[in-house]
Amino acid sequence: MTKRVIWSAAALRDYENLIDFVAERDGVEQAQRLHRKVHPAVQSLSDSPERCRVVPELKAIGVTVYRELIVRPYRVPFRIQGRDVVVLAIVDGRRDLEELLIERLVER
């Protein structure tokens, strides 16, 4: 069953900031290339999001409801909620995802 992909406000901010940063640092063409890579990958979560792994840092402490899509070098954590896939963030793969998710959950 196809699911609906929903971007949280925080994930949209992350994405816009990332695209803006790449455009400023590397130029508009690189930002467009990144968009053509990341956006379709995230939208592909509508079909079998279960294929993605549980976030390892969270799994280690017994939290298994968050999964992540890897679009190198970025990690896209999300949660499956019924018929929806809620994208929580887009972060550099070197960032501590556990800390970020805790921050985001506290914001809600």
ABEGO torsion letter per residue (X at the ends): XBBBBBBBAAAAAAAAAAAAAAAAAAEAAAAAAAAAAAAAAAAAAABGAAABBBBAAAAAAGBAABBBBBBOABBBBBBBBEABBBBABBBBAABBAAAAAAAAAAAX
